[in-house]
């Protein structure tokens, strides 16, 4: 038998267990960078900002486009998280991956490959960079070739892929559960 669902918490109760805004930036973060390889849709970018905030990842790296932080759909989806997540916008995803690899990051692509493992089977090594690809074309082959591992959500239905923000949520939930630093709500 399961426990009853309880009551829905209000905004004040949700904020009560979190640090003050001025102390938030100094919180330890999970040693995870999320690199977006050509992700272009504003809704996906905003949702991934929000997700990176929720999982307290160290950095979001948006490659392959000039990031316009004032776009309405991005701002709506991010719900202010773009102000709290450390991020950068380098032009080349391949160069960013090479630099992280050189700095000791394990490079993990969220992509369906011949050697992909399911999120629950994946054993993370930190620091880790999770690379997520363009909505239509996925992670570029050059980055897949540089990766240390590939992880993919099993697709049991007729579709062959998930929305990038949905895939990011599933993958980051599993990866952050293995991280040495977890969010304040862990």
C-alpha positions in Angstrom: 0.0 0.0 0.0 1.3 3.5 -0.8 1.1 6.6 1.3 -1.5 9.3 0.5 -0.3 12.0 -1.9 -0.7 14.7 0.8 -1.4 18.4 0.0 0.2 20.6 -2.7 2.9 22.8 -1.3 2.6 26.6 -1.8 5.4 28.9 -3.1 6.4 30.0 0.4 6.8 26.4 1.6 8.8 25.5 -1.6 11.1 28.5 -1.1 11.5 27.7 2.6 13.9 24.9 2.1 16.1 26.7 -0.3 19.0 29.2 0.3 18.5 32.9 0.1 19.0 34.3 -3.4 22.3 36.0 -2.5 23.8 32.7 -1.2 22.5 30.6 -4.1 25.5 31.4 -6.4 28.0 30.0 -3.9 26.2 26.6 -3.6 28.3 23.6 -4.7 27.1 22.3 -8.0 27.1 18.8 -9.6 30.3 18.4 -11.7 28.3 18.2 -14.9 28.4 20.4 -18.0 25.5 20.2 -20.5 26.6 21.0 -24.0 23.9 21.7 -26.6 25.2 20.9 -30.1 23.0 23.0 -32.4 19.8 23.0 -30.4 17.9 25.9 -31.8 14.3 26.0 -30.6 13.7 28.7 -28.0 11.3 26.5 -26.0 13.9 23.7 -25.8 16.7 26.1 -24.8 14.5 27.7 -22.1 13.4 24.3 -20.8 17.0 23.1 -20.6 18.0 26.2 -18.7 15.3 25.4 -16.2 16.3 21.8 -16.0 20.0 22.7 -15.4 18.8 25.0 -12.6 16.7 22.2 -11.1 19.6 19.7 -11.2 22.1 22.3 -10.1 24.5 21.5 -12.9 27.8 23.4 -13.1 27.4 24.9 -16.5 25.3 25.0 -19.7 27.1 25.4 -23.0 25.0 26.4 -26.0 26.9 25.9 -29.3 26.0 26.4 -32.9 23.9 29.6 -32.7 24.0 33.1 -31.4 22.0 32.9 -28.2 19.3 35.6 -28.0 18.3 35.7 -24.3 15.3 38.0 -24.9 13.3 35.7 -27.1 9.8 35.4 -25.7 9.5 31.6 -25.8 13.0 31.1 -24.3 12.2 33.5 -21.4 8.8 31.9 -20.8 10.1 28.3 -20.8 13.2 29.3 -18.6 11.0 31.0 -16.0 14.0 33.0 -14.8 16.4 30.1 -14.6 18.6 31.7 -17.3 19.6 34.2 -14.5 20.8 31.5 -12.2 22.5 28.9 -14.4 26.2 29.6 -15.4 26.3 29.5 -19.2 28.4 30.2 -22.2 27.9 30.5 -25.9 31.0 29.4 -27.9 30.7 29.0 -31.7 32.0 25.5 -32.1 30.7 22.4 -30.3 33.6 20.3 -31.5 36.2 22.8 -30.1 34.3 23.0 -26.8 34.2 19.2 -26.5 37.9 18.9 -27.3 38.7 21.5 -24.6 36.6 19.7 -22.0 38.2 16.4 -22.9 41.6 17.9 -22.5 40.5 19.3 -19.1 39.6 15.7 -17.9 35.8 15.6 -18.6 34.2 12.4 -19.5 32.2 13.1 -22.7 28.8 11.4 -22.8 26.5 11.9 -25.8 22.7 11.5 -25.5 22.3 9.7 -28.7 21.1 6.3 -30.1 24.3 4.5 -31.3 25.3 0.9 -31.7 26.8 1.0 -28.2 24.3 3.2 -26.3 23.3 2.1 -22.8 20.0 2.9 -21.1 20.2 5.7 -18.5 19.8 3.3 -15.5 22.6 1.1 -16.8 25.0 4.1 -17.3 27.8 4.5 -14.7 28.9 8.1 -14.7 32.5 9.3 -14.1 32.9 12.9 -13.1 33.5 15.6 -14.2 31.1 14.8 -17.0 29.9 16.7 -20.0 26.5 15.5 -21.4 26.2 16.5 -25.1 22.7 16.8 -26.5 22.0 17.4 -30.2 20.0 19.3 -32.6 16.2 18.6 -32.6 16.3 17.0 -36.1 19.9 15.8 -36.7 21.0 14.8 -33.2 24.6 15.0 -32.0 27.1 15.6 -34.8 29.1 12.6 -35.9 32.4 14.4 -35.1 31.3 14.7 -31.4 30.0 11.1 -31.3 33.5 10.0 -32.4 35.0 11.9 -29.6 32.7 10.6 -26.9 33.6 8.3 -24.1 30.1 6.8 -23.9 26.6 7.1 -25.4 23.4 6.9 -23.4 19.9 6.7 -24.8 16.4 6.5 -23.5 14.9 3.2 -24.7 12.2 3.8 -27.3 9.5 1.2 -26.9 6.9 2.8 -29.1 6.9 3.6 -32.8 8.8 6.9 -32.5 12.5 6.8 -32.7 13.4 9.8 -30.5 12.2 12.2 -27.8 12.1 16.0 -27.7 15.6 17.1 -26.7 14.4 18.8 -23.5 12.5 15.6 -22.5 15.5 13.4 -23.1 17.7 15.9 -21.2 15.4 15.6 -18.2 15.5 11.8 -18.1 19.3 11.7 -18.7 20.2 14.4 -16.2 17.9 12.9 -13.5 19.8 9.6 -13.7 23.2 11.2 -14.0 22.8 13.7 -11.2 21.7 10.9 -8.9 25.2 9.6 -9.2 27.0 12.9 -8.8 28.9 13.7 -5.6 27.0 17.1 -5.2 23.2 17.0 -5.4 20.6 19.7 -5.4 19.2 21.1 -2.2 16.0 19.0 -2.5 17.9 15.6 -3.0 
